[in-house]
């Protein structure tokens, strides 16, 4: 098993910011405190993105895209 930085992205041009942040917070709440690195956000032309950055624990050879 090894650790690597991973992220989960919440994005939407139609969803309000409150919904994007709520979804990100719900996901972040499933992580242990030591796994959470941080939460960032960005906006460009009304396209909002919230990213939750965290330490992922993977077995060697496991596909990181499988868990998204």
Order of alpha helices (4+ residues) and beta strands (2+ residues): beta-alpha-beta-beta
